[in-house]
Amino acid sequence: MTEHVQIGEVAARTGLSLRTIRYYEEVGLVAPSARSAGGFRLYAEADVDRLELVKRMKPLDFSLEDMRELLAVVDALDATPRPAPGDDGTERAALLARLAALEASAQERVASLRRKLAVAEEFAGGLSERIAAQRSPASGP
């Protein structure tokens, strides 16, 4: 039997707010696997893993549609058996190609964030230098 946890524990484990988890349910990204007799959302480990995946996509500014697509591809790959010898595996190959395109997009976004971080670090470093220069005694005649 699958063990389920309530939304509060999921929030604590993932670092997501209750509101965010409910929103992800509302927009169709993640749904609880079950409900308690009292109607409380119950999440299985796979649901928590799915929330973690969505959480990791967020800093890369993936749209909700991109997130849905990635989750659909992952779900389809998990449900599609590996091709047997003699099977061309075209469905699986198409899914893998789409996953590779999403991975390339993620890599581009990571590179963009690294460039932004370098600019931000340079800016912060310049401020630190300015502060240090203003604090040191004036040199001169």
HELIX and SHEET records of a PDB file:
HELIX    1   1 ILE A    7  THR A   14  1                                   8    
HELIX    2   2 LEU A   18  GLU A   26  1                                   9    
HELIX    3   3 GLU A   45  MET A   57  1                                  13    
HELIX    4   4 LYS A   58  LEU A   60  5                                   3    
HELIX    5   5 LEU A   64  ALA A   79  1                                  16    
HELIX    6   6 THR A   90  ARG A  135  1                                  46    
SHEET    1   A 3 VAL A   5  GLN A   6  0                                        
SHEET    2   A 3 ARG A  41  TYR A  43 -1                                        
SHEET    3   A 3 ALA A  34  ARG A  35 -1                                        
END                                                                             
